[in-house]
Amino acid sequence: MDVQSEKLLAYLIRHTRTASLGTLRDEAPHVSMVAFVTVEDFSEFYIHVSRLAQHTMDMQKDKRICLLISETDDARNDPQTLTRVSIRGTAAVMQNGEPGYTRIKNLYIERFPESEPLFKLADFGLWRIKPKGGRFIADLAKAFNLTPETLQKASQR
């Protein structure tokens, strides 16, 4: 991946606050919208979701997920040119008190101040997503396969 594409990927991940979360429900795809944060090197992504949500129940049964982070539709003539990245990975719930929990909780609240009261509710949990691979579409004819290492390299831009 060229430097300009790495910069574009890093910008997209850092400046987009929501993602589509793909899970498996009854052996079929299920997609929902989630707010997310990531650590500086893009090695982990985090979502804070209710245990009552279908996507959370799905992740409890099957840890395999996919995040789709996309540029906001700006009404351009060809929406297929919107920058986007899909990240395949695995999800695991973080336990309050485990190492790193407070740091991630604070990172999440910093990005989403209105979420702070939700951390006091018993049905909400913080989930860690570990990327395994993905696909970055920088433009119509500019696409790249991703590995955890290429995500980390892009995070340096």
N, C-alpha and C positions, 0 to 999 in steps of 0.2 A: 504494500500500500504506500502511495506517495505521501509526502509530508502534508500537503494541502488537504488530502482526504483524511489523514489522521487528525488534523486540526478541526475539520468539519465534524467528524465523529465525536471528538471530545466536547465540542461546543454543543452538539445535539444532546448528548447525555447530561451535561452539566446544566443546560438551560431549559430542559423539558421536565415538567413536574409530574406528568402522568404517563402511564403506559397501559397497553392492553395486556392482560394476563391470560395466557392460554393454559388451561388445565384439562384433565380428562374426567368426564362425567359419564358414567354408565357406558364406558368404552367408546365415547364419542367426544369430539372437541367441544369445549365450553370456553367462551371468551368473556372477560369482564374488564372494567376499567379500575386501575389502582393508582394511588399516589406512591412515589418511590423516592428513595435517596440512595446514593452510592458512596462508597469510600473513595478516597482520593485516587487510588490506583485502579479503580474499576474492577477489582478482584471480587467484590461482593456488592450486591444490591439488596435493599431492604424495603419491605412493605409492612404496614401496620393495618391489620384487618381483623374483622370480627369472626369469632368462631362460628357464628350463626350463618355466615355467608356461604353460598354454595361453593365458591372457589376455595375457601378455606377447608371445607369438608373434603373437597377433591384433593387438595394437597396432603391432607392427613392420610388419604388412601393411596395416593400415588405421587411421589415427590417430584416427578418430571414435570417441568413447566416451560413456558416460553414467554418472554416479555417482548412486546413490540413497542418501540419508542419512535414516534414519528413527528416530523416537522408539522406545525399547524397548517391546515389548509388555508391558503391565501387567495383562493378563487382564480388561480392561474388557469390558463387554457388546458394544460395537461397535468392533472393531479398525479399521474404516474411519475412525474419528475420530483415529487416531494422526497426530501432526504428522510431515510428511515433505517432503523437497525432492529433486527430480531435477534434475541439472545436466548439460546437454549440453556437450560441448567436444571439444578435440583434445588428444592426448597426445604428448609427445616426451621421449625419454630425455635426461637431463642427463649430461654428461661430467664425471668427477672432474677438478677443476682449473678448470672454467669459472667465470666470475664468478657468485657467489651459491651455488655448490655447498656450500661448507663451512658457510655460514649455515643452509641448508636441512637439511643432514645433522645439524647440531647441534640444530635445532628438532625434527627427527624423533626423535633419540635422547633428547632431553629428554622428549618425550611417551611414547616407547616405549623405556625403558632397556635392555630385553632384546634390542633389535634391534642394539645396537652391534657385536657380533661379525659380524653379517651384512654389514656394510659392508666387511669384510675379504675376503669371498668374491667370487671373480671372476664368478660367475653372477648376482649381485644388482645391480640398477641402480635409480637414483632417477629417477622419471618426473614431469614437470611436466604438469599438466592446466590448460589455459586455457579457462575457461567461455565459451560462446557464447550460452547462454540456458538456460531451464529452467522449472520449475513448482513452486511452493510451495503445499502444502496445510496450512493453519493449523488447519482444523477441517472438519467435514463440508460446510458450505456457505460456506467461506471459502478461496478459491483465488486464486493470483496468478501471472501469467506473469512470468518473470524475464529480465532482460538483465544483462550484466556491470555496467552502471551501477547497477541496483537492488540487486545483490549488494553492491557497494561501499558504497552508501548504508546498507544494513542493517548492514554491518560497523561503522558508526559508533555503533551503539546498544549 
